[in-house]
Structure formats: structure tokens, C-alpha cells
């Protein structure tokens, strides 16, 4: 059973509006502790080093960490 993560990422293409649900690799969470670590790993693997900040090939990644507390209302 997975803890502290849903097991899926949503990938949204802002140019086309396409939304895709992608299953995550549980080993990434173990190796990089989720949140910042996994987002950096995804960015490292998928964005070439010559990509500039506002290139269409660049990614914007929003994540939370595995120990992020729930807000109290």
C-alpha cells in the first residue's frame, strides 16, 4: 500500500487543454521522498538542458511533499 501519495500525476498540456492521468513510479517516491525531489527528477529527465525559461518544451510542475500537513480550518 502506498502512503503519502496518490499514485498518479495529472499532466496538463496548456497549449491543447489535454489532461492525462499518469501512474507514478513508486521507486521515485522512495528514492527522492516525493514532492520537490520527484519534481526535480521529472524535470531533469524530460527537459533538455538547452531549453529556455519560456520555451513550449519547458515544464511547470506543482507538487507537495510527503510530509506536508493538511491545513486546519
MOLINJO-V699490 format. One record per helix or strand of 3 or more residues. SS is the DSSP state (~ for helix, > for strand). FROM is the first residue (numbers start at 1). LEN is the number of residues. If there is no record, write none. Layout:
BEGIN
ss from len
SS FROM LEN
SS FROM LEN
END
This chain:
BEGIN
ss from len
> 8 5
> 19 5
~ 26 7
~ 36 11
END
